């Protein structure tokens, strides 16, 4: 049995070596939430998170590479799931480093924004982009689809 898809999926949403998880896992996914994307409160604000779409930024979905996230694709290969499925408890980081995908090149001196269409990050402000308070890029991203380390410091 070969293992496919894990190499690229594991970096987005992972906590870098030496980082610590300071977050919550007290709400379920409302719809699918990809690992490493921005989240906001769901329709039921007490029990749900959903993929960011322009609401109040609540943090980033942490990758959960446990056995529950592996399924068979019908060909005998194990496929790594790269998202939380609807109704599954979501781990969300609020403080500390997390690896995220950017939609454009970024540097540590750039302000941090989340794209409401992709729930990924970048430096572009204005319509369709929401500022992320108390956040800083820690590494350089060469361009779209780069994985960078984002440092969060939410209350």
Buried (B, 14 or more C-beta within 10 A) or exposed (E): EEEEBEEEBBBBBBBBEEBEBBBBEEBBBBBBBBBBBBBBBBEEEEEBBBBBEBBEBBBBBBBBBEEEBBEEEEEEEBBBBBBBBEEBEBBBBBBBBBBBBBBBBBEEEBBBBBBBEBBBBBBBEEEEBBEBEEBBBBBBBEEEEBBBBBBBEBE
